[in-house]
């Protein structure tokens, strides 16, 4: 019995790993007869696995999608969460994870019912990854909300929701959703705000959807070709009253190791320099931020920032002189 159960698991793994198998190939892989393969396939069907078979010279076996999930010990929401997580892992750039994640995703998608496959497809097709830095300060987002927003992006549906601003005020919004942008810390929705007649970026954890949604809306030209960079610039620059563009004497690849998309956006100038666009609550804070990068730079705009840097330099020089004077007098 143990041998039969182990063989069934092996058979199931083979059916999930490849689109279609001939009975002869399965028998060779499992080291059994074609008759035993047929009996094992019947056992899998008895366990609710939708194994389809065709006859003839091109016949064989394949694992299909049933009307409901076969007994994978996953409910619908868990299956969607696993599929989306695997898709993200495929593009994570972590050695050893991408290939295994792709194999696992292929197995799962083969048996996902059509309704779940559409949800996963919408969520992944209409989400742009934003490499945002660390995971600290992450906000919980409802999976149903993400799925609903992704489907609204796909189906071009006007979407209604209550929104809580950073100051706690609540407003009613009607938007034409374009894309979701995901980072390690948060999820954002890029959408055309119907009442404000402009593009806006909304934090999904601050949204409470208020359906019904609709009607359908016409496609709009996106506010930027790279929506991840657009959101990053909004978070690191446009959201702050003090903004600046500086020339860093550092290759863009090295600058990217010091500056995350949450703290500024980078643009290569040549092999040795790049432009940094960043923002801060005040010019003084921005000046300190630039000094802490530990690299030579030139202020391109605004010119007023140079005055704040000079004032900071003078303050540091006075502090050094006072410290030296105290040291000499003691």
C-alpha positions in Angstrom: 0.0 0.0 0.0 2.8 2.4 0.9 4.5 1.5 -2.4 1.3 2.2 -4.3 0.8 5.6 -2.6 4.3 6.6 -3.3 3.9 5.6 -7.0 0.6 7.7 -7.2 2.5 10.7 -5.9 5.2 10.2 -8.4 2.6 9.8 -11.2 0.9 13.0 -10.1 4.2 14.9 -10.0 5.0 13.7 -13.6 1.5 14.7 -14.9 1.9 18.2 -13.3 5.4 18.7 -14.7 4.6 18.1 -18.3 1.6 18.9 -20.5 1.0 15.4 -21.8 2.5 11.9 -21.4 2.1 8.7 -23.3 1.2 5.6 -21.4 4.5 4.0 -22.5 6.6 7.0 -21.2 4.8 7.0 -17.9 5.3 3.2 -17.5 9.0 3.6 -18.2 9.4 6.4 -15.7 7.6 4.6 -13.0 9.0 1.2 -13.8 5.6 -0.5 -14.1 3.4 -1.9 -16.8 1.0 0.1 -19.0 -1.8 -1.7 -17.3 -0.6 -0.5 -13.9 -0.4 3.0 -15.2 -4.1 2.8 -16.2 -5.1 1.5 -12.8 -3.1 4.3 -11.1 -4.8 6.9 -13.3 -8.2 5.5 -12.3 -7.1 5.9 -8.6 -6.2 9.5 -9.2 -9.5 10.2 -10.8 -11.2 8.6 -7.8 -9.3 11.2 -5.7 -10.9 13.9 -7.9 -7.8 14.7 -10.0 -9.0 15.5 -13.5 -6.7 13.2 -15.6 -7.8 13.2 -19.2 -6.8 10.5 -21.7 -6.9 10.1 -25.5 -6.6 7.0 -27.6 -4.7 6.3 -30.8 -1.1 6.7 -31.9 -0.9 10.2 -30.5 -2.9 9.3 -27.4 -1.7 9.8 -23.8 -2.6 11.3 -20.4 -2.7 14.9 -19.2 -3.8 16.6 -16.0 -6.5 19.2 -16.7 -8.4 21.9 -14.8 -11.6 20.7 -13.3 -14.7 22.6 -12.3 -13.2 23.0 -8.9 -9.8 22.6 -7.3 -8.7 19.0 -6.8 -7.6 18.1 -3.3 -4.5 20.2 -3.0 -5.4 21.3 0.5 -5.7 24.9 -0.7 -8.9 27.0 -0.8 -9.5 29.5 -3.6 -7.9 32.4 -1.8 -4.8 30.4 -0.8 -4.4 29.1 -4.3 -4.5 32.7 -5.7 -2.0 33.9 -3.0 0.4 31.0 -3.8 0.2 31.6 -7.5 0.8 35.3 -7.2 3.7 34.7 -4.7 5.3 32.3 -7.1 5.0 34.7 -10.0 6.7 37.4 -7.9 9.4 34.9 -6.9 10.1 34.1 -10.6 11.2 37.7 -11.1 12.9 38.1 -7.7 16.4 37.7 -9.0 17.4 35.3 -6.2 19.7 32.5 -7.3 18.0 29.1 -7.1 14.5 30.4 -6.5 13.4 31.5 -10.0 13.6 28.1 -11.7 12.0 26.2 -8.9 9.3 28.9 -8.5 8.5 28.6 -12.3 8.2 24.9 -12.1 5.9 25.1 -9.1 3.8 27.8 -10.7 3.4 25.7 -13.9 2.1 22.8 -11.8 -0.4 25.0 -10.0 -1.7 26.8 -13.0 -2.4 23.5 -14.8 -5.1 22.6 -12.2 -6.4 26.1 -11.3 -10.1 26.4 -12.3 -10.7 28.9 -15.1 -12.2 31.5 -12.7 -9.1 31.4 -10.5 -6.7 31.4 -13.4 -8.4 34.6 -14.7 -8.0 36.3 -11.2 -4.3 35.3 -11.0 -3.8 36.4 -14.6 -5.4 39.8 -14.0 -3.5 40.4 -10.8 -0.1 39.6 -12.3 -0.7 41.2 -15.8 -1.9 44.5 -14.2 0.7 44.8 -11.5 4.1 46.5 -11.9 6.8 45.6 -9.5 8.6 48.4 -7.6 11.8 47.4 -5.8 11.3 49.6 -2.9 13.9 48.6 -0.4 13.4 46.9 3.0 10.3 45.3 4.3 9.9 47.3 7.5 6.7 49.2 7.9 4.7 47.0 5.6 0.9 47.5 5.6 -1.5 44.6 5.3 -3.7 44.7 2.1 -6.8 42.6 1.6 -6.4 40.0 -1.1 -10.0 40.5 -2.3 -9.3 44.2 -2.8 -6.2 43.5 -4.9 -8.1 41.0 -7.1 -11.0 43.4 -7.5 -8.7 46.3 -8.5 -6.8 44.1 -10.9 -9.9 43.0 -12.6 -11.1 46.6 -12.8 -7.8 47.5 -14.5 -8.3 44.7 -17.0 -11.9 45.3 -17.7 -11.6 49.2 -17.8 -14.2 49.7 -15.1 -14.7 52.9 -13.2 -14.1 52.1 -9.6 -15.5 53.7 -6.4 -13.9 53.7 -3.0 -13.5 55.6 0.3 -10.0 56.9 0.7 -8.2 57.8 3.9 -5.5 60.4 3.3 -2.2 60.6 5.2 -3.7 63.2 7.6 -6.7 60.9 8.3 -9.3 62.8 6.3 -11.7 60.6 4.3 -12.9 61.3 0.8 -15.0 59.5 -1.8 -13.2 58.8 -5.0 -14.3 57.7 -8.5 -11.3 56.6 -10.6 -10.4 54.9 -13.9 -7.8 52.4 -12.7 -4.7 51.8 -14.8 -2.2 49.5 -12.9 -1.3 48.3 -9.5 2.3 48.9 -8.4 3.7 46.6 -5.8 6.7 47.0 -3.5 8.0 45.0 -0.6 6.3 47.4 1.8 3.0 48.6 0.1 0.7 48.3 -2.9 -0.4 51.3 -4.9 -3.0 52.0 -7.5 -2.3 54.4 -10.4 -5.6 55.8 -11.7 -7.2 58.7 -13.4 -9.2 60.7 -10.7 -12.5 61.5 -12.5 -13.4 64.5 -10.2 -9.9 66.0 -10.0 -9.3 65.3 -13.7 -5.7 64.2 -13.1 -3.6 61.1 -12.5 -3.3 60.1 -8.9 -1.5 57.4 -6.9 -3.4 55.7 -4.1 -2.2 53.4 -1.3 -4.3 50.3 -1.5 -4.3 49.8 2.3 -6.1 53.1 2.7 -8.9 52.2 0.3 -12.3 50.7 1.0 -14.0 49.7 -2.2 -17.7 50.7 -2.5 -19.2 48.7 -5.4 -21.0 48.5 -7.7 -18.3 49.6 -10.2 -18.7 50.8 -13.7 -19.4 51.8 -16.3 -16.6 50.9 -18.7 -14.2 53.7 -19.6 -12.1 54.4 -22.6 -8.3 53.6 -22.3 -6.2 56.6 -21.4 -2.5 57.3 -22.2 -0.5 56.4 -19.1 1.2 59.3 -17.2 4.6 57.6 -17.9 6.0 54.8 -19.8 7.6 53.3 -16.7 4.9 53.3 -14.0 7.2 51.9 -11.3 9.5 54.8 -11.8 6.5 57.2 -11.9 5.3 55.9 -8.5 8.8 55.9 -7.1 9.3 59.5 -8.1 6.0 60.5 -6.6 7.0 58.8 -3.3 10.5 60.1 -3.2 10.2 63.6 -4.8 6.8 64.9 -5.8 5.3 64.2 -2.4 7.7 66.6 -0.6 7.8 70.4 -0.6 11.6 70.6 -1.1 12.8 69.0 -4.3 16.1 69.0 -6.1 18.0 67.6 -9.0 21.7 67.0 -8.5 24.5 65.6 -10.5 26.3 62.7 -8.7 29.9 61.9 -9.6 29.2 58.3 -9.5 28.1 55.6 -12.1 24.4 55.0 -11.9 25.0 51.3 -11.0 26.9 52.2 -7.9 24.5 55.0 -7.0 21.6 52.5 -7.1 23.4 50.5 -4.4 23.1 53.6 -2.1 19.8 55.1 -3.2 16.6 53.1 -3.2 13.6 54.1 -5.3 11.9 55.2 -2.1 14.6 57.9 -1.5 15.2 59.2 -5.1 15.2 58.4 -8.8 18.4 58.0 -10.8 19.2 58.7 -14.5 22.5 57.9 -16.1 24.4 60.8 -17.7 27.5 58.9 -18.8 29.7 56.1 -17.5 30.9 58.1 -14.5 27.9 60.3 -13.5 24.2 60.3 -13.0 21.3 62.6 -12.1 19.5 62.2 -8.8 16.0 63.6 -8.3 14.9 63.6 -4.6 12.7 65.4 -2.2 12.5 66.1 1.6 10.4 67.9 4.1 12.7 70.9 4.0 15.8 72.1 2.1 18.0 71.6 5.2 16.9 68.0 5.5 17.6 67.5 1.8 21.0 69.0 2.1 21.9 66.6 4.9 20.6 63.7 2.9 22.8 64.6 0.0 25.9 65.0 2.2 25.3 61.6 3.8 25.6 59.9 0.4 29.3 60.3 0.7 29.9 61.2 -2.9 30.7 64.5 -4.7 27.8 66.2 -6.3 26.7 69.4 -8.1 23.3 71.1 -7.5 21.4 71.5 -10.8 18.2 72.9 -9.3 17.0 74.7 -7.4 19.8 77.2 -7.0 18.6 78.1 -3.5 19.7 74.6 -2.3 23.3 75.7 -2.6 22.7 78.4 0.0 21.4 75.8 2.5 24.5 73.6 1.8 26.8 76.6 2.4 25.0 77.4 5.7 25.3 73.8 6.7 29.0 73.9 5.9 29.5 77.0 7.9 27.7 75.5 10.9 29.9 72.4 10.8 33.0 74.6 10.6 32.0 76.5 13.6 31.3 73.3 15.5 34.8 72.0 14.6 36.4 75.3 15.7 34.6 75.3 19.0 35.5 71.7 19.6 39.2 72.4 18.9 39.1 75.5 21.1 37.6 73.5 24.0 40.3 70.8 23.5 43.1 73.3 23.5 41.8 75.0 26.7 41.5 71.8 28.7 
